[in-house]
Structure formats: structure tokens, C-alpha cells
Amino acid sequence: MPRWAFGYWQSKERYATQYELLEVVAEFRRRKIPIDVVVQDWMYWGKYGWNALKFDESTHPDPSLMTTEAHRMGVKVIVSVWSNFGVSTDVVKELRPHLVPGSLNYDPSSPEGRRAYWELVDQRILSRGFDGLWLDASEPEFFKPTGGDRGTYTFYTGLRDSVLKAGRGSRYVNAYPLLHTSGVYEGWKSKYSTRPVVLTRSAYLGQNRTGAIVWSGDIHHDWGVLKAQVQAGINFSFIYPYWTTDTGGFFSGDPADESYREIFLRWLAWSVFCPVMRVHGTSYPKEPWRFGKDEEIVKSLIELRYRFLPYIYTAAWEVTKGTPMMRPLAADFQDEEVLDVDDQYMFGPSLMVSPITFPGGRREVYIPRGKWYDFWTWEEVEGGKSVEVEVPLDRIPLHVRGGSVLPLGRPIEGADLEQDPLELRLYGEGSSSSELYEDEGDGLGYEKGEYQVVPITRSEGELRLSDAIGNLRREHTFRILVGGRVWTELRYVGREIRVEVQ
């Protein structure tokens, strides 16, 4: 995905007007809180009928101006579209030859159906300057053309009883989201030089090749759900790499309520270390300033995400090569004990994350065998045992594998996201090899080698940054940290550097 998709996403159900959406973006900028993505959720079509692929002028008089103004403030805009259409809409008439028989849903099982859907979405929505698509209800939610404009809702059972272009609905029902996202991915790649960004509610095996993000649906906000989300994310992301939740729960609590603020902050801290960091929900808005005295904690956690972007973007490069970003401990360690650990995981090559999923500030963390280091304190921890850690609300238990070199951006200052000088944090002794990956941040040049990989090697007290790989050249100042202190600074221009580190 483009680099901006790994930044912070702000969403809610829903920003009712283009003015409200732009005011939220402006408020982020006024308060100097980092943000990359804002989301326009459903019902923007208003008088034109369900999913008309058209904006009601009474609430969105100029969608192109909305996206232009958001871009001027440095923020991308994602918009939701559905796979079904109201009976009274113009678009349902245009798609009639491509509808599933007896329904208001289009049939993505044929190349013609996928192409027809893509062309309408592109012409009517993306052409207004939107940067990505939210393909909501991609199971799909299934509607029969009876009753009102939206028809009769049957979830997916109606699709099972239908006949698609590809064959019996009962045979292909589970593959609907794969076919749906594939059509958008193929259409996007055929027209645009930017990378496709698609958020969707459901998936099918193989859908990861489209790079789509899957979120876990309309969940509640209690502690038990948070624990289950952690477990679900670890399992799901091991096969399907880009995954996210409605941080704080879709059915939100009230940010004015202290007990809800606690669960939200713990959820947000975990989201920093999910493939995609996204806040969404209904009933109550959840922008950072809604949390009163805890706004600064919310801001600090968002800033932490941006500090980790060099590491996260490198981990995304590993995803492209086949290694999941978020994976169970058993994928990396052979300790028998890790098989029983269902709420800790590796995030990238070096970082172990242990979310807080219950009230209070303490939890037990299992440390796999070997030497590990507390990210916050640099304290060395001997593995092969469980330890109890105390964690304030602005933190999450993080442990770094001994011998690792962890690349981070410099501390964020307000909305200034310039990352140089980059930090290279060295943890303990030992030999290791890792990489720092960069490209232009968007576009398809990386497919042709337009990127830079800096090979990083540690051995016998020496740190080596080898000659850069790839056709892109980026110069950096690297600040080398050992034991929490700056050891030295290096200027890297793509040529090998060696330095002794004690």
C-alpha cells in the first residue's frame, strides 16, 4: 500500500456534510495532531437513493472541492461504496444486465460485471478526487427488489439461492468479496499510477493478492471484545496481512465517561501496532479532542505510530515478499510455552507486542527464550519465563528481541512529520541482519526496482550499513542509540559504512 495508508485514519458513522469533514481535518491541523486519512461514510447520496454513486447537493455541494481542500491540508479521503443499489437509482438501471438475478446486487463473477461496476464507481466517485474506496458489506449484504428503494434485506442467503454468471450461487457465495475487490483492483491498476487502497468487511482465501484491508466488522466496545479482537487479528493477519478494527468499538461508549476512556486508550495503543491504525464508530464521535483530559495521551499514541513508520513500512515490504507483519509467537519461536500465548504477537521482525485487554495497568507477559529489552526502559529481560509489567495509559508492553536494530523516526514535534535524523536503536549484543526499506511512498515504480533497501548487519561489536540496493537513492543522517543513549551519528549516502559499537 502507499505509505500514507500506514498513517492515522479518522472515521465515524458518519460525517454528514462536506463542511463537517473538512472542519475535522482543519481541527487536526490546528491542534497539530498527525493524520493521513479521513473517511466519508455512507448516506451521502441522500435524495438520490441507496448507493446512487452520487452526492446529494444539500450536504455535499462540491465533492471535488472537498477532496481538493483535504489534499491542500495534506490529508487523503476514502469514501464508502456498496455492491447493491436502490431500485430508484440511475445506476441500477445501467447495471441491470450485470445484476444477480432477482436482486439489487451486481454480479462480480464475470469479467463484464466487474468491469461495469468499476467503471461506474470510477466515473462517478473516484473522478471527484477520492484516494481510496471502502467496499462496505462485501459479504455481501443481499437485497431483493421488493418493498422500498433498498429492497428486502436477506444477508447472503439470497445469493446462495441465485445463479451467478459463474454458476450456482451456493458454490460461489463465499468468494463474493474476492471477486468484488479483484474487479476494483484490476480496474484501478489499469487506469491509475497510484497504488490501490481498498477497505472491505470480508475476505476469501487469495484476496490478499489485491492488497485490500479487511476490518473485523461492527463490534462492541467492552473488554471481552477487545481481547477477542487481539486474538482474531493474530490469527487472521498470519494469512491475510492487512487487517484492522473499529478502534474503540463500532458501537462506541461515551468519551466523557472515564471507564470508556480507559478501554479506548488501551485499544488505541494496540492499534498503533496493527497493520492499519483506524478509529471508527457510531453514536459518539471519537476525534482526539473528544477525550478531554486524555487528549494528550491520544495525541501521543498517534505520534508514536508515526515514529514507527520507518519500521512499519519496512515490515510492509516484507509482506510484499511473503512475511506477515502481525503473526503469532509460534511463527518465530519454538518454545513449547508460546503455543499457549494467544494475546501476544510479533509485529515485524524485532518487536513483540502484548496488549492490555482488561482494566488496570498491569499484565503478565511471556518472554520467549533469549535476551529481550523493554522498549520503554531499555531494561534487559531474560526469556523463557513470564514477567509482570506495569503500564501507564500512554504505553503498551513492547519488547525488542536482543541483537535487533530498530529503525525509528525522530520524535514528532507537533504536525512536523519530517523523520530525519532516523534513529537506529541497537539492543544488546549478538549478530543480526535486517533492512530499512524506502520508496517514493506511492506509485508503481517499486515494481520496477525504484526503491532503496539499506542492509543493516551487526556482528562482533560492529554495525555495518552496506551499499544500498535498488534504483532509488535517499540520503539520511542516522543517530545510533545504544542503551538509550546516542552513541554516534552517521551520514549515509548509499555507500557502505562500518562503525564499532560497544
JOVEN-V974375 format. One record per residue. N is the residue number from 1. RES is the residue in one letter. PHI is phi in whole degrees, 0 to 359 (NA if undefined). D_CENTER is the distance of its C-alpha to the mean C-alpha in whole Angstrom. Layout:
[[N:RES:PHI:D_CENTER] [N:RES:PHI:D_CENTER]]
This chain:
[[1:M:NA:9] [2:P:296:11] [3:R:298:11] [4:W:297:10] [5:A:291:6] [6:F:268:6] [7:G:278:8] [8:Y:269:8] [9:W:252:8] [10:Q:248:11] [11:S:212:13] [12:K:200:16] [13:E:256:18] [14:R:208:19] [15:Y:282:20] [16:A:284:24] [17:T:222:25] [18:Q:292:24] [19:Y:292:26] [20:E:297:24] [21:L:300:20] [22:L:292:22] [23:E:294:23] [24:V:296:20] [25:V:299:19] [26:A:298:22] [27:E:292:22] [28:F:303:19] [29:R:292:21] [30:R:298:24] [31:R:272:23] [32:K:58:21] [33:I:255:18] [34:P:297:15] [35:I:201:13] [36:D:243:11] [37:V:224:10] [38:V:238:13] [39:V:241:13] [40:Q:264:16] [41:D:278:17] [42:W:298:20] [43:M:69:24] [44:Y:292:24] [45:W:283:26] [46:G:49:29] [47:K:295:32] [48:Y:277:31] [49:G:99:30] [50:W:305:28] [51:N:50:25] [52:A:287:27] [53:L:55:25] [54:K:207:27] [55:F:262:27] [56:D:289:29] [57:E:296:31] [58:S:290:32] [59:T:246:28] [60:H:225:27] [61:P:294:30] [62:D:209:28] [63:P:301:25] [64:S:295:25] [65:L:294:26] [66:M:302:23] [67:T:292:21] [68:T:298:23] [69:E:293:23] [70:A:297:20] [71:H:297:20] [72:R:299:23] [73:M:270:21] [74:G:81:18] [75:V:235:15] [76:K:274:14] [77:V:235:14] [78:I:258:13] [79:V:229:15] [80:S:271:16] [81:V:225:19] [82:W:241:20] [83:S:261:22] [84:N:233:25] [85:F:220:28] [86:G:294:30] [87:V:303:34] [88:S:272:35] [89:T:281:32] [90:D:294:34] [91:V:293:31] [92:V:294:32] [93:K:292:35] [94:E:292:34] [95:L:265:32] [96:R:310:34] [97:P:296:35] [98:H:247:32] [99:L:276:31] [100:V:296:32] [101:P:309:35] [102:G:74:36] [103:S:216:32] [104:L:253:30] [105:N:260:27] [106:Y:282:27] [107:D:257:28] [108:P:272:25] [109:S:279:27] [110:S:245:29] [111:P:303:29] [112:E:294:31] [113:G:295:29] [114:R:298:25] [115:R:294:27] [116:A:297:28] [117:Y:297:25] [118:W:303:23] [119:E:297:26] [120:L:293:26] [121:V:297:23] [122:D:295:23] [123:Q:294:26] [124:R:266:26] [125:I:242:22] [126:L:300:20] [127:S:296:24] [128:R:277:23] [129:G:101:21] [130:F:288:18] [131:D:257:15] [132:G:191:13] [133:L:237:13] [134:W:257:12] [135:L:272:15] [136:D:284:16] [137:A:54:18] [138:S:275:18] [139:E:295:20] [140:P:257:22] [141:E:293:23] [142:F:244:27] [143:F:234:30] [144:K:262:33] [145:P:283:35] [146:T:230:37] [147:G:82:38] [148:G:279:36] [149:D:301:34] [150:R:277:31] [151:G:80:33] [152:T:256:33] [153:Y:279:30] [154:T:231:30] [155:F:52:26] [156:Y:258:27] [157:T:297:30] [158:G:296:32] [159:L:293:30] [160:R:300:31] [161:D:271:35] [162:S:262:34] [163:V:241:35] [164:L:272:32] [165:K:300:33] [166:A:277:32] [167:G:144:34] [168:R:299:34] [169:G:300:31] [170:S:298:32] [171:R:278:31] [172:Y:248:28] [173:V:304:26] [174:N:288:23] [175:A:273:23] [176:Y:307:22] [177:P:296:18] [178:L:297:19] [179:L:294:21] [180:H:297:20] [181:T:291:17] [182:S:297:19] [183:G:297:21] [184:V:292:18] [185:Y:300:17] [186:E:295:21] [187:G:296:22] [188:W:299:19] [189:K:296:20] [190:S:284:24] [191:K:244:24] [192:Y:252:21] [193:S:267:21] [194:T:276:17] [195:R:277:14] [196:P:297:13] [197:V:235:10] [198:V:228:10] [199:L:252:9] [200:T:212:11] [201:R:270:13] [202:S:222:15] [203:A:212:15] [204:Y:218:18] [205:L:308:19] [206:G:100:19] [207:Q:291:16] [208:N:299:14] [209:R:292:16] [210:T:273:15] [211:G:70:11] [212:A:290:10] [213:I:267:7] [214:V:250:9] [215:W:248:9] [216:S:269:12] [217:G:94:14] [218:D:271:16] [219:I:259:17] [220:H:272:19] [221:H:247:19] [222:D:270:22] [223:W:296:22] [224:G:299:22] [225:V:294:19] [226:L:301:17] [227:K:300:19] [228:A:295:18] [229:Q:294:15] [230:V:300:15] [231:Q:296:17] [232:A:296:15] [233:G:297:12] [234:I:298:14] [235:N:291:16] [236:F:294:14] [237:S:289:11] [238:F:294:15] [239:I:256:15] [240:Y:237:12] [241:P:289:10] [242:Y:257:6] [243:W:219:6] [244:T:204:6] [245:T:236:9] [246:D:283:11] [247:T:302:11] [248:G:87:15] [249:G:88:16] [250:F:296:16] [251:F:276:20] [252:S:281:20] [253:G:274:22] [254:D:267:24] [255:P:302:23] [256:A:284:27] [257:D:269:27] [258:E:299:27] [259:S:293:26] [260:Y:289:23] [261:R:301:22] [262:E:296:22] [263:I:294:20] [264:F:296:17] [265:L:295:18] [266:R:294:17] [267:W:294:14] [268:L:295:13] [269:A:299:14] [270:W:293:12] [271:S:297:9] [272:V:305:9] [273:F:247:10] [274:C:254:7] [275:P:306:5] [276:V:231:2] [277:M:257:5] [278:R:217:6] [279:V:255:10] [280:H:209:12] [281:G:169:16] [282:T:241:19] [283:S:75:23] [284:Y:234:22] [285:P:292:20] [286:K:230:17] [287:E:291:17] [288:P:306:18] [289:W:286:22] [290:R:284:22] [291:F:260:22] [292:G:54:26] [293:K:295:27] [294:D:265:23] [295:E:302:22] [296:E:295:22] [297:I:292:20] [298:V:303:17] [299:K:300:18] [300:S:295:18] [301:L:289:15] [302:I:296:13] [303:E:298:15] [304:L:298:15] [305:R:304:11] [306:Y:290:13] [307:R:298:16] [308:F:274:14] [309:L:303:12] [310:P:302:15] [311:Y:290:14] [312:I:295:11] [313:Y:292:11] [314:T:293:14] [315:A:297:13] [316:A:292:11] [317:W:298:14] [318:E:294:16] [319:V:301:13] [320:T:302:15] [321:K:269:18] [322:G:120:17] [323:T:255:16] [324:P:300:13] [325:M:286:11] [326:M:240:12] [327:R:210:15] [328:P:294:18] [329:L:302:21] [330:A:296:23] [331:A:288:22] [332:D:250:23] [333:F:232:26] [334:Q:260:29] [335:D:304:30] [336:E:297:31] [337:E:294:30] [338:V:291:26] [339:L:296:26] [340:D:267:27] [341:V:265:24] [342:D:248:21] [343:D:225:19] [344:Q:231:19] [345:Y:201:17] [346:M:272:16] [347:F:238:13] [348:G:74:14] [349:P:284:18] [350:S:239:19] [351:L:250:18] [352:M:256:18] [353:V:248:16] [354:S:228:19] [355:P:299:17] [356:I:271:20] [357:T:237:20] [358:F:204:24] [359:P:298:25] [360:G:98:27] [361:G:247:26] [362:R:230:27] [363:R:203:26] [364:E:269:27] [365:V:239:25] [366:Y:275:26] [367:I:255:27] [368:P:301:27] [369:R:301:30] [370:G:109:31] [371:K:264:30] [372:W:229:27] [373:Y:225:26] [374:D:295:25] [375:F:300:22] [376:W:281:24] [377:T:249:28] [378:W:67:28] [379:E:292:30] [380:E:282:31] [381:V:232:30] [382:E:280:32] [383:G:276:31] [384:G:84:32] [385:K:202:32] [386:S:261:30] [387:V:230:30] [388:E:262:30] [389:V:239:27] [390:E:250:28] [391:V:226:24] [392:P:291:25] [393:L:294:22] [394:D:267:20] [395:R:226:20] [396:I:218:18] [397:P:299:20] [398:L:229:19] [399:H:231:22] [400:V:253:22] [401:R:296:24] [402:G:302:27] [403:G:90:28] [404:S:287:24] [405:V:242:24] [406:L:257:21] [407:P:272:20] [408:L:229:18] [409:G:283:19] [410:R:291:22] [411:P:306:21] [412:I:290:20] [413:E:240:23] [414:G:64:22] [415:A:263:20] [416:D:280:21] [417:L:259:18] [418:E:303:21] [419:Q:263:20] [420:D:287:24] [421:P:287:25] [422:L:286:23] [423:E:267:23] [424:L:246:24] [425:R:265:25] [426:L:258:27] [427:Y:245:27] [428:G:68:31] [429:E:251:33] [430:G:108:33] [431:S:257:32] [432:S:199:28] [433:S:224:26] [434:S:209:23] [435:E:221:21] [436:L:238:20] [437:Y:252:18] [438:E:216:18] [439:D:213:18] [440:E:287:19] [441:G:94:15] [442:D:201:15] [443:G:82:18] [444:L:256:19] [445:G:300:22] [446:Y:300:20] [447:E:292:21] [448:K:250:25] [449:G:90:24] [450:E:275:23] [451:Y:208:22] [452:Q:230:23] [453:V:247:23] [454:V:260:24] [455:P:288:26] [456:I:240:26] [457:T:232:29] [458:R:242:31] [459:S:198:34] [460:E:47:37] [461:G:78:37] [462:E:242:35] [463:L:250:32] [464:R:234:32] [465:L:257:30] [466:S:277:31] [467:D:305:31] [468:A:294:28] [469:I:253:27] [470:G:108:26] [471:N:264:27] [472:L:259:25] [473:R:240:27] [474:R:236:25] [475:E:264:28] [476:H:217:26] [477:T:263:28] [478:F:255:27] [479:R:262:28] [480:I:270:29] [481:L:249:29] [482:V:231:31] [483:G:61:31] [484:G:89:29] [485:R:242:32] [486:V:287:32] [487:W:273:34] [488:T:196:34] [489:E:237:32] [490:L:233:32] [491:R:255:32] [492:Y:250:30] [493:V:236:31] [494:G:99:30] [495:R:250:33] [496:E:300:34] [497:I:229:34] [498:R:236:35] [499:V:213:36] [500:E:282:37] [501:V:228:35] [502:Q:259:37]]
